[in-house]
Amino acid sequence: MTFEEQRRRLSGVVAIPVTPFDTEGAVDDQTYAKLVDRLITGGIEVVTPNGNTGEFYALDADEARRCLEVTVEAAAGRASVLAGIGHDVASATRAAAHARDASADLIMIHQPVHPYVSGDGWVDYHAAIAAAVPELGVVLYVRNPAITGDQLRALGEAAPNVIGVKYAVPDPVRFGAVARDAGFGRFVWIAGLAELSAPGYFAVGATGFTSGLVNVDPAISLEMFRALSTGDYPAAMTVWERIRPFEELRAANGNANNVSVVKDALSQLGLCRPDVRPPSRLLTGPEREQLFGLLSSWGLS
């Protein structure tokens, strides 16, 4: 697949699937494949195994590799597979090579988890990983407000296969400035804070957004994307109002419920177990009742 086709697909709903666990706490391959198939059958063109909604930081290296392999098998060429990778440079480079060998289409590099991040070091970190897999498209995951457009521009010059930026700093004004300082047309700009933030980011240049909600109902996320991509903000905000309680429940307690809400919703729909790994936790009884009411209002329960 050409980088141009990858760019087109990234300008859409980029799904972050959950990682289902079985009764013993291991990754449930069969259920994972069914969830990925459900996303693609529902119209999703990019699936990101090992994203944050997939509990990337709670998986070991073998599990992350298996999640990617299951996703590639389930996608079967029907959608682009954007493999989440990260940690230290050596680990990320090994994961990138595995993604290439497993026939993933792109990699998404998680933000560096390090207490001391310099701008130049940030560029070097991503350039080293991208250089290991020049045949794969690379998407950056930017959560650090200190990263500037000049640094993104420098990385784009050093790494031609960096084609997209998932921008997850909660500041649409800064996003608009950073995107233009970086070279607006150089990258695909993906709103990285999901549906509730997407209208603000689309207003200043985003052309895609990431979603965990999409696991529950792909149609809702695609409805919002169609409205935003055609500039129909009133229609987008109608969807926004409908999903707002769900996303606010995920964001409760400093986003502690982010994955738990999605998995519990899938559990209530009979699609996977609600189990999450520490430091996440299961929903409480009242939270589950609130979630049931939301799903019922969408006609899903």
Backbone hydrogen bonds, N-H to C=O, Kabsch-Sander energy under -0.5 kcal/mol:
donor,donor_aa,acceptor,acceptor_aa,energy
6,Q,2,T,-2.1
7,R,3,F,-2.6
8,R,4,E,-1.9
9,R,5,E,-2.2
10,L,6,Q,-2.3
11,S,7,R,-1.1
11,S,8,R,-0.6
12,G,10,L,-2.0
14,V,12,G,-0.7
14,V,209,F,-2.8
15,A,13,V,-0.8
15,A,46,V,-2.4
16,I,211,S,-2.4
22,D,26,A,-2.9
25,G,22,D,-1.9
28,D,20,P,-2.8
29,D,27,V,-1.1
32,Y,28,D,-2.5
33,A,29,D,-2.5
34,K,30,Q,-1.7
35,L,31,T,-2.3
36,V,32,Y,-2.4
37,D,33,A,-2.4
38,R,34,K,-2.2
39,L,35,L,-1.8
40,I,36,V,-2.3
41,T,37,D,-3.0
42,G,38,R,-1.4
43,G,40,I,-1.8
44,I,39,L,-2.0
46,V,13,V,-0.7
47,V,80,S,-2.5
48,T,15,A,-2.5
51,G,48,T,-0.7
55,E,52,N,-1.8
56,F,51,G,-1.6
58,A,55,E,-2.1
59,L,56,F,-1.4
64,A,60,D,-2.5
65,R,61,A,-2.3
66,R,62,D,-2.2
67,C,63,E,-2.6
68,L,64,A,-2.0
69,E,65,R,-2.4
70,V,66,R,-2.7
71,T,67,C,-2.0
72,V,68,L,-2.6
73,E,69,E,-2.4
74,A,70,V,-2.7
75,A,71,T,-2.9
76,A,72,V,-2.2
78,R,75,A,-2.5
80,S,45,E,-3.1
82,L,47,V,-2.8
82,L,80,S,-0.6
83,A,81,V,-0.7
83,A,106,L,-2.7
84,G,49,P,-2.6
85,I,108,M,-2.7
92,A,88,D,-2.9
93,T,89,V,-2.7
94,R,90,A,-2.2
95,A,91,S,-2.3
96,A,92,A,-2.4
97,A,93,T,-2.3
98,H,94,R,-2.2
99,A,95,A,-2.4
100,R,96,A,-2.3
101,D,97,A,-2.5
102,A,98,H,-2.3
103,S,100,R,-1.4
104,A,99,A,-2.8
105,D,81,V,-1.7
106,L,81,V,-2.1
107,I,137,G,-2.3
108,M,83,A,-3.1
109,I,107,I,-0.5
109,I,139,V,-2.3
110,H,85,I,-3.1
110,H,108,M,-0.7
114,H,112,P,-1.1
118,S,116,Y,-0.6
122,W,118,S,-2.3
123,V,119,G,-1.9
124,D,120,D,-2.5
125,Y,121,G,-2.6
126,H,122,W,-1.9
127,A,123,V,-2.6
128,A,124,D,-2.3
129,I,125,Y,-1.5
130,A,126,H,-2.7
131,A,127,A,-2.2
132,A,128,A,-0.8
132,A,129,I,-0.8
133,V,129,I,-0.6
133,V,130,A,-1.2
136,L,133,V,-2.0
137,G,105,D,-1.3
138,V,161,N,-2.7
139,V,107,I,-2.8
140,L,164,G,-2.5
141,Y,109,I,-1.3
142,V,140,L,-0.7
142,V,166,K,-2.6
143,R,141,Y,-0.7
147,I,144,N,-1.7
152,L,148,T,-1.8
153,R,149,G,-2.6
154,A,150,D,-2.3
155,L,151,Q,-2.2
156,G,152,L,-2.5
157,E,153,R,-1.9
158,A,154,A,-1.8
159,A,155,L,-2.3
162,V,159,A,-1.9
163,I,138,V,-2.1
163,I,161,N,-0.9
164,G,138,V,-1.8
165,V,188,V,-2.9
166,K,140,L,-3.7
167,Y,165,V,-0.9
167,Y,190,I,-2.6
168,A,142,V,-3.5
168,A,166,K,-0.7
171,D,169,V,-2.8
175,F,171,D,-2.5
176,G,172,P,-2.5
177,A,173,V,-1.9
178,V,174,R,-3.2
179,A,175,F,-2.9
180,R,176,G,-1.5
181,D,177,A,-2.5
182,A,178,V,-2.2
183,G,179,A,-0.9
186,R,183,G,-1.9
187,F,183,G,-0.7
187,F,184,F,-0.5
188,V,163,I,-2.6
189,W,187,F,-0.5
190,I,165,V,-3.1
190,I,188,V,-0.6
191,A,189,W,-0.5
191,A,208,G,-3.1
192,G,167,Y,-2.8
192,G,190,I,-0.6
194,A,191,A,-0.6
197,S,193,L,-0.5
197,S,194,A,-0.7
198,A,194,A,-1.2
201,Y,197,S,-1.6
202,F,198,A,-3.0
203,A,199,P,-1.8
204,V,200,G,-0.5
204,V,201,Y,-0.8
205,G,202,F,-1.3
206,A,201,Y,-2.5
207,T,189,W,-2.6
208,G,189,W,-1.0
209,F,12,G,-2.3
210,T,191,A,-2.2
211,S,14,V,-2.0
215,N,212,G,-1.8
216,V,213,L,-2.0
217,D,213,L,-1.5
220,I,217,D,-1.0
221,S,217,D,-1.2
222,L,218,P,-2.5
223,E,219,A,-2.1
224,M,220,I,-2.0
225,F,221,S,-2.4
226,R,222,L,-2.6
227,A,223,E,-1.8
228,L,224,M,-2.6
229,S,225,F,-3.0
230,T,226,R,-1.0
231,G,228,L,-1.3
232,D,227,A,-2.7
233,Y,231,G,-1.6
236,A,232,D,-2.0
237,M,233,Y,-2.6
238,T,234,P,-1.3
239,V,235,A,-1.6
240,W,236,A,-2.3
241,E,237,M,-2.3
242,R,238,T,-1.3
243,I,239,V,-2.2
244,R,240,W,-1.5
247,E,243,I,-2.3
248,E,244,R,-2.5
249,L,245,P,-1.8
250,R,246,F,-1.7
251,A,247,E,-1.8
252,A,248,E,-0.6
252,A,249,L,-0.7
255,N,251,A,-1.9
256,A,252,A,-1.0
256,A,253,N,-0.7
257,N,250,R,-0.6
257,N,252,A,-1.1
258,N,255,N,-1.6
261,V,257,N,-2.5
262,V,258,N,-0.7
263,K,259,V,-2.7
264,D,260,S,-2.5
265,A,261,V,-2.3
266,L,262,V,-2.2
267,S,263,K,-2.3
268,Q,264,D,-2.6
269,L,265,A,-1.3
270,G,267,S,-1.6
271,L,266,L,-3.1
272,C,266,L,-0.6
280,S,277,R,-2.0
288,R,284,T,-2.4
289,E,285,G,-2.2
290,Q,286,P,-2.2
291,L,287,E,-2.4
292,F,288,R,-2.5
293,G,289,E,-2.0
294,L,290,Q,-1.8
295,L,291,L,-2.6
296,S,292,F,-2.4
297,S,293,G,-2.0
298,W,294,L,-1.1
299,G,296,S,-1.3
300,L,295,L,-2.8
301,S,295,L,-0.6
